[in-house]
């Protein structure tokens, strides 16, 4: 049993295709009527509850081998279970999270197959998520085939085979075509994204339960570099690098987090054996990131200090991704002397602010009228160690101006504890940068910041300048009085 899923914008065309076939037979539905027009009206009435879903029609085709046979009642049960596994139908009765559907059996091929037309908008107006539905459908059809005593078709990758074995005790072969992305098979004109390329490379590299060194070597032969995250001799995670794309394992595919690679695929890590190799791998990846950052000018020489504040040319950032903590103000204590000095008003007044460009034809949406800031960066080659030092200075200078020890934004949280500075992702509290202040400088312990996260931190310097200007203006008014 195999399954193919298409998403369409038009219910009527799909309904006409599946119902106008010779001998087409409805074998299951939760709707009234049987003609394309009548069914289309019902689909559209519910679909109107959620205008944000563009492709509201899901067309699912389920096929079995030519030598296998199922009855209409069995196909009705297959329809119900697939729709439940893909979240179109609830597993409990009397739930509002139900989608309309109609299942039609065709007899125009040598092999038996059915067409399921369903709505991605449910009766409660919520949309059905299609994340990983191709892979969930593979698991569903193999599970149902095993339940009905049918042949277990090969699956597209090792992750699905592992899930079938662990959850249902089903042994499924991996197709020789498993390295082809399933969406690419359905639409050959599509090109693989960097994320898909990395995912396929991981799939091919986890075969036969390798140790971490072998796993990384396999990826490097495919042009993918690996940045290991190590703390206290423990390997906490892996970040994969392809060109200018840097992505964590769990973001590539949830089952490919480091914890899952160990528990599900048998990857091993021995600090005594692998530490030297991983350190070499880490330095190689950091050099690649540094070179790419310089090439694309992603990192800038822009820490706010009295020595370089006058040299910066910045446009004031109108809005940033960070906000200060909504609590009573606290005094920042124990800051290193090198960066705790007060920024002089003379340094602030010497800033050169780039003029905002005038818009020739302002857009109708007022929210789009704010021009994007232009940050002039330096051409200096920086290592990630230097980048961490500069970003740490930016953060602490902002904390000093804002009188905060904690900064929290939409994506990142920054906290200063004595002389330790840590930047973490809010979604999972994973550290992405850590520095300690000793020997009169910030020393890097961890830096796996993405380019976008670096930009978010760099925006703090503009906000610090705004606050300093505001304080300067306020002081001038007090002096005049």
N, C-alpha and C positions, 0 to 999 in steps of 0.2 A: 504494500500500500504506500503510495506517494501522494504528495499534496503540492499544489501550486497556488499562489495567492496573487491576485491583481487588485489594485485600487483604482477606482474610476470616479469621475465627477458626475457621470450621467447614469441614473438607475434605469431609465427607459430603454436605452440602447442595449444594455446588458440583459434586461428582462426579455426583450424581443429576441435576442440571440438564443437564450437558453430555452424559451418557451415555444418558439416557432419551429424548432427542429421537428422532423417527422418522428412520431411516436414518443415525443417528450412527455414525461409523466411526473407529476408532483408527488413526492413520496414523504414530504414533511413540511409543515409551515406553522407559523403562529399568527397568520394573517387571514383576512377574509378575501374571497374572490380568487380568480385564477388567471385573469387576463393581464397582459403587461400594463395596460393603462390603469386598471383598477389598483393593482399592486403598487404602481409608480406613485399614485396619489397618496397612498398610505405612507410610503417611504418618505416622500417629500414633506408631509405634515410633521413627522417627527424630526426629520433632518433640519427643519427650520428652527428648531429649538437651540441649535448651536451653529452660528454662522462662521465660526472660526475654522471649522473643519472643511477643507477644500475638497478632498477626495473622500466623499461620504459613502460611496458604494464599495463594498468589499466583495470580490468574486473569487470564491474558493473552489478549486477543482480537485476532486479526490478520485484516484484511479487504483485499480488492483490488476494483478497479472492476468493475462488472457486465459490461463488454465484455472483460475479461481472464480468462484461464484458466491454471491451473497443475495439474500432475499430483500424485498423492499423494507420489511420491518427491521432487518439488520442494518440497512443503509440509513434508516431513520435514527437508529441508535448511534451509528457512526457520526451522523450530522450533529446530534445533540452533544456528544462527548467532545468532538473537535471544537465546536463553538464554546463549550465550557472551558476547555484548555486554553483557548485564545481570548478568553474574557468577554466574549460576546453574549454568553448566557451565564447566569449565576449558578453556583453549585447548590444554593438553597432556594427553595420555593418562595413565592410571594416577595421577591426582591424587585426593586425598581431598576436595578442595573441589568436590564434586559434589552436586547436588540431584536428588531424585527428580522425575520428570515424566511426564505423559501428554498427548499431543496428539490432539485429536478434530476431525474434519471434519464440518461441518453442511451440510445441503442445503435448509434451510427459508427461505432468502432468495434474492432475485434475484442478489445478488452472492455470490461464493465467500468463505468465511471459516473459520477454524479457532479452536478454544479450546485453550489450553495451561494445564493445572493443574500447578503445581509448588510445592515446599516452600521456604520461606525459611530453613529449618534444614538444613544440609548434613550429609553422612555423618560428618564430623569434629566435629559439634556446633556449629560456628560459624554465625552468622547472615549472610544475604546483605544487604548494605546497600541501602536503597532511596533513598538520597540522589540526587536529580535523575534518578530512573529514568524519569520521564515524558519528559524531554528526551533522555536517552540512547536511549530507545526510538524517538523520532522520527528521530534520526540513524541508528539501526540499520535501521529499515524503509526509509528513503530510500536507504541504501547498498545494501541487498539488492534493492530494486526496480530500481535502476540496473544492478545485476549481472545481473538476469533480464530486462532489457529492458522493464520495466513503466513505467507512468506515474509521474512523481515528484510526489507530492502536496505541496501547500503546507505550509510549516512554521509554527510558532506565533510565532517571534520571530527577530530578526536575528542573535542569537548562534548559533542552530542553523544558519541559512543560511550564516553565515561559517565555521563549523566544517566543514560539508559541502564548501564550496568549497576551503578550505585543505587539509584532510586527504585528500579523495577527488576533488577536481575536479568536484564535482556542483553544478550551478546549481539552486537551489530558490527558488521565490517565497515571500514571507511573506504569510500569510493576512490578509485585512482584519480578521479577528477576533483578530489576534495580541496585541492589548492586553488581551484577556481571559485571565486566568490559567487554565492548563489544568485545575488542580484545581477551580477555580470552575465551569468548564464542566461537569465531571463531577458536581459537587455544587453546584447553584445556591444552596443554603441557606447555604453557607459565605461568610464575609466575608473580604475581603482583609486581610492583616496590613500593618502599616506597612512592613515589609521588602519585601513583594510590591508595594506601591504604588510604593515607591522604585525597585524593579527595573524595573517597567513604564515608569516615567517616564524612566529612563535609556535603555531600549530605544527609546523614541520620540524621544529627544533626540540620539542618536548618528547619525541618518540623514544621509547626504550629507557625511560626514567634516568636521564643523564644527571651528572653532578653539575653544580652551578658553572664551573669553568668550561665544561664541554658545551653546555647550553649557550653560553655567551659566545664561544668560538663559532658555533654554528650560525648564530645571528650575524656575527661580523662578516662571515663569508657571503652573506646576503646583503651586505652594505648597511647594516643596522648596528649602531653603537649602543652600549648599555652603560648607564650611570647608576652604580649601586649606592644605596643609602645605608651606611654602617654607623652604628652607635654602640659604644661599650662592647665591642667585639661581636655584636649581633647584627645580622643582615635584616633590615627592616622593610626594604622595598627596592624595586627596580624602576628606573625611568629609561624609556627607549627613545633613541634619537635617529631620525632619518632626514637628512638635509637640514632645513631650518625648523623642522617639526620636532618638538620634545613633548612626550606624553607618558604619564605614569601607567603602570601595568593594569591597574583596576579600571582606568579610563579606556584602555584599549578594548577590554572585555572583562566583565566582572569575574568570571572564572579564571582569569589570568593574573589576578593579584598574586603577590609573592606567597601569601599564606596558602592560597588555593593551589599554586604550582607545587608546593610541598605536599599538601594533603591529598590532592586529587591526582597529580601526575608524577609523584615520587621524586621530584628534584631534591637534591641533597646539598647541604652546605656544612663545611667543616672549617672553622676559623683557622686552625693550625695549618691545614692543607691549602686552603683557598685564599687566605688573606693577602699574600703577596700578589697573586694574580689579580685579585679584585682591586687592589690599590693601583696597579698598572692600568687596569681597565678604567678606573675612575679618573685618573689623570689624563688618559687618552680622550675620554669623553669631555672632560672639562676644557681641554685644549680645543677640541672641535667646537664646543659652545662658544668659547672666547673668540675664536677666529670668525665664526658665523656672526657673532654679535658685532664685531668690528666691521665686518663686511656690510651688514645691514644697519649699522649705527643704532643698534637697539639699546646699548648701554651708553650713558653719557657721563662725562667728568663734571659732576654738578653738585657735589656736596656743599651745603651752605656753611661757610666759615668766614670770618672777617677777612681772611687772606684772599679768598677767591670770589667773595660775594660781589665785589665791584667789577669783576671781569666777566660775569655772566650776562648774557643777553637773553631775556626771557619775556614771553608774553604772559600776562596774568591769567591763570587757569580759572574760568568762571565757575566750574563745578568739578568736584573730585569724587573718587569712589570711596574715600575714607570719611568717617564722621567721628567726632569725639564722643566719649562715653557720657551719657546723660545722668551724671551723678554729681555730687558735690565735688568741688575742686580739691585736688591734692597737690602737695608740693613734691616735685621731683627731687629725690635725694640720691646721694652717693654717685652722682654722675662724674665721669672722668674729667679732670681739670682741663684737659686739652680741648674739650668741646662744650664745657659748661659756661664759658664766658658769655657775657651779654653782647648781643649784636648791636653795634653802634648805629645810631640814627643816620650818621654820615654815610655809612656803608649802604643803608637802605636807600637814602636819597640819591645815591650815585647809580642806582640800578637803571639800566636802559630797558624800557618797555617797548616791545615791538608794536607798531600801530596795528589796529584791527583793520582788515580789508573791508571796504565798502561793498555791499552786495548790489549788483546791477539790477536784478529783478528779484526782490524778496519773495520767498515762498509764502503760500497762503497760511501754512501752519506756523503759528507764532513760536512754537517750541523748537523750530528748526532754524531760527534766525540768529542764534548765538554762534559766532564764528569759532572754528577750532583753533586752539592755540598752537603756535609754532615754537618748538624748543630747539635752540641752536646747540648742537652737541659738539664735543671736541673730537679730533681725529686721533687721539692717543690710543695706542694699543693697551688694553687692560686685561689682566687675568681675572678669574672669578674672585680671587682673594682681594684684589684691589676693588673690584665691584662691590663686594660685601662690605669693605671698609667705607666706601663712599655712601652706600645705601644706609648703613648704620648711622653715619653722621647726619644724613638727611632726616632720618626718623627721630633721632635724639634731639636735634635742633628744633624740630616741630614740637616734640613733647615739651621742650623747655618753653617755647613761645606759648603753647596752649595750656601749660601747667597740667599735663596729663601723664600718667604712667601707662595707660592703656588706650590704644586706638583700635577702633573696630569699624570695618566697612562691609560692603556687600559680599566680598569674597575672602578678605584677609583680616586677621586679628594680630596686632603687634603689642607685645608686653615687655616691659623693662623691669627686671628684678635684680636689684643691686647692680652689678656690672655685666649681667647676662641679658642679651636682647634676643627675643625669639619672635619670628613671623610664622603664623600657622594658618592653614585653610580653615575657614569657619565650618564648612560642611562636614568635615570628619576630624577636625582638630589635629591634622597631620602637619608637623613642622616642615617648612620649606626653606627657611633660612635661620641659622643660629650663629651668633657671634659673642665672643667674650672680650672684655676690655682688660688687657694687661700689657706691661712693657710699653705703655704710652701709645697703644694703638688697638684698634678693633681686630681681633683674630678670628678668622673663619673656622667654624666647626662643621657647618652644613650650608650648602647653597644649591637648591634644585628649583630655583625660581624660573617661571616661564617668562618670555618676553613681555607678555601683557601684565604679569604681576610686577615686573621691574618698573614698567611705566606707571602703574598705580602708585608705587612708592615714590617715584620721581615727582609725581604730581604734588606730593606733600610740600616740596620746596616752594611752589607757587602759593600754596595756602599759607605757609609760614610768612611769606613776604606780605601777603594781604593783611595778616594779623599785625605784623610789625608796622605797616603803613597806617593801619587803623589806630594803633597805639600812639604813633608819632603825631597823627592829626589830633587825637584826643589831648595829648600833652601840650600841643601848640595852643589849643583852645583854652586850656587851663592857664597857660602862661599869659595869654592875652587878657584874661579876666583878672 
